[in-house]
Amino acid sequence: MFLLAQTPLDALHRRRGARMVEFAGYDMPLQYQGIIAEHMACRTGAALFDVSHMGQAEIADVAGLARFVPGDVAGLKPGRQRYTLLLNEAGGILDDLMMANLGAHIQLVLNAGRKAADVAHLRGNGLDVHTRFDRALLALQGPKAKDVLPEAAGLKFMDVAALVVEGIDCIITRSGYTGEDGFEIGCAGENGEALAEKLLARGAVLAGLGARDSLRLEAGLPLYGNDIDETTDPVSAGLGFALSKKRLAHADFLGAAALAAVQAKGPARRLVGIRLEGRAPARAGAEIRGKDGQSLGHVTSGVFSPTLNAPIALGYVRADAAETGTALDLIVRDKPLPGQVTDLPFVPHNYVR
């Protein structure tokens, strides 16, 4: 029998009545009181997510790390964090991750389903990686997150700092995966449950994977394994902002030549946002067709948006069909659901700049 891994907050989830599901090999909370209620708690208040299944790691060799990512690693100042990508030689995305400069080392936060493969890839190519997979990681998200965590209210968007919260040593970044203001808070695994209880006592509401998915999709943020993977490149995925122009010009990272070729020629397909008419959502895998009946691509993520009260989706379409306003049909159970390409994000970001 395959046993699922547990996060340091597992006992808290069960005590609080979470509905647990498998995700990336972990037993994780899908919801507590309901996905829509938890979603709206994040949009209007402060929601607390357990993201301890993600992999925390440390790398002291900045120049070595730069060989594997297209972002400006050398230019990342102490106390700052940046979104970046781990690429293969073909320019495909092995993972998307956060890197934060803590002075003595770079801290990485890796996707749960990719963390072991990421570390093996880096170590196999000569980079020393210190894993901290035993640590807890909490995401406190929403417009009232700063009120729940006043210790970190002085941080700006994408700042990182070592702070103490009610006697618990933490590494805190002002960032998240919901489109809202908020913080990601790392601490020793044995302190994770106590920290979560303190934040809940201050007014945060527990939220699970269901709300996390609908929130990130409204924010137009890709999910690894759905919207991006080894077969997708950053240009096609709309992640060109993560590519350093200087580093592309120097071609000094894995996959640089392949990405330069995509940029020069233009991508054959693009990841777009789609807003559907009616109420029925289209899920991952649904075919996308033009109004002439031609197949244009497929849906990678889809959900009914609680904020917009309408179904939304992300999907790849031929580059010539990616213009905002293009009318499409999404095929669900052999029935065409009409929609159109729309600008991302679906719901405006509320980051504190």
Buried (B, 14 or more C-beta within 10 A) or exposed (E): EEEBBBBBBBEBBEEBEBBBBEBBBBBBBBBBBBBBBBBBBBBBBBBBBBBBBBBBBBBEBBEBBBBBBBBBBEEBEEBBBBBBBBBBEBBBBBBBBBBBBBEEBBBBBBBBBBBBBBBEBBEEEEBEBEBBBEBBBBBBBBBBBBBBBEBBEEBEBBBBBEBEBBEBEBBBBBBBBBBBBBBBBBBBBEBBBBBBBBBBEBEBBBBBBBBBBBBBBBBBBBBBBBBBBBEBBBBBBBBBEBBBEEBBEEEBBBBBEBBBEBBEEEBEBBBBBBBBEEEBBBBBEBBBBBEEEEEBBBBBBBBBBBBEEBBBBBBBBBBEBBEEEBEBBBBBEEEBBEBBBBEBBBBEBBBBE
